[in-house]
Amino acid sequence: TMAMAARGRGGKLPPEVNRILYIKNLPYKITGEEMYDIFGKFGAVRQIRIGNTAETRGTAFVIYEDIFDAKNACEHLSGFNVSNRYLVVLYYQATKAWKRMDTEKAKEKLEEVKERYGIGGDIEREKEKMLGYTPRRT
């Protein structure tokens, strides 16, 4: 099938594809277990962070081990109905944030997201991968 052919590791992925998915419009009462049930069908999930503050309720980050699984999940779960709510599944737009990194605003925003969801380590790793950037040892 086409789908299988496209899965070949040589296939170039669109630049926005990311192992970190940002989910919106989740039921406020959703549990981690339910999240793993839904998102785990598409592959190994490294981490799920469900927003638990007033501003982040109904949102979550889902981090897959494999970028192809993330892509698959994003394509299949957009519009998926959970307790009469339709999920909005987006790729975490890390690169956009880093391209504007020189602006203090963007730095603050990123710090805020990292802090709010406690996903610092993964974002740093993604950044290194995407920008071919490794922190300099001093």
N, C-alpha and C positions, 0 to 999 in steps of 0.2 A: 504493500500500500504506500501511498504518498507519505503518510504520517511516519511510517517506519523509515523511509528513505531520508526524510528530513531530520531524523534523529541522529544520523551519522555524525560523529563528533567533528568531522571536518566542516560541517555546515556552518556558515557564518550566522551568528544570532544578531537580531536587531540590537542596536546599542542600548536600548532601554531595558532589555531583558536582564533580570537580576535575580539572585538567589533569595533576596528579601522581598516578600510581598507585603503590601500595606492593604489591610482589609477595612472597609467602612460599612456602615449600616448593619452591624451585627446586633442581635438581640442583647439587651443589657445584661440579661441573666445567663448568657452562654458560659459554659464551664470550659476549662482547659481540656477536659476529657472529650467533650463534644467537638471541640476544635480539632483535636488529634484525630477523631473519628472521620471528620470531613476532609481535612487536609492531608492526613496520613495515607489516604487511598492513592495519592499520586506519587508517593515516594517517601524516603526517609526525611523526617523533619528534625532539624537540629534544635530548634527552639521556637516556642510560641509565647508572645508577650501580649496579654490582653490589657487594654487601657482600663485603668480603674480610678481615674480622677474625673471630675465633672467634665473637663474638656475632652478627655480621651475615651470616655465611655462609648461603647458601640464601635470601637476601632481596635485593631490588633496588628501586630507584625508577625508574620510566619516566615521562618528562615529555614530553607531547605538545604540539604547537603549538596544536592546536584542541581545545577542551573536548568537542565532540561526538564526536571520534575517540576521546578517552579514555573517554567513556561507552560507546561501541560496543565498545571493546577490553575494558573491565571486564565488560560483559555477556557477551561471547563467550568470554573466556579463563578465567573462573572455572571451575575444575574441569578445565581443559585438561590432557591427559596429556603430560608431557615426561619421557622416560626412566623410565616407570613411576612418576612422581610427579604428583600432581594439584595444579595451581597454585591458590593462594589469591590472588585479586586484590582489593585494597581501594582505596578512595580515600584519599589521604593526608589525615588528619584535622587539617589545619592549624588550622581555626577553633577546634576543641576546645582545642588547645594555647594559642591566643591568648586565648581566653576566660578561661583560668586564669592568664594571664600575670602577674597581680599576685603569684601565689605564686612564690617564688624557685625552688621545685622545678621548676615547669613551665618556667621560663626556662632552668634548667640542662639540663633534658631536651631542650628545643628546640635549645639550643646544641650539645649532645652529638650529636643527630641531624644537625644541619647540618655539624658538624665531621667526623663519622664518614663521611658520604657526600659531603662537599664540595659541598653544593648551596645554599649561603647565598644567592647572588644571586636564584635563582628563588623561594625561599621569601619573600624580602623583597618581590619583585614581586607574588607571589600575595597577600601580606598587604595591600599597597596596594590591589590590585584589590578584594579581598573587603571590606575595612573602609573603602574609600574613604579611605584614610589615606595621606598623602604626608609623608615626613620633612620636618620644618620646617628651612628654611635659617636658620642663625643668623648 
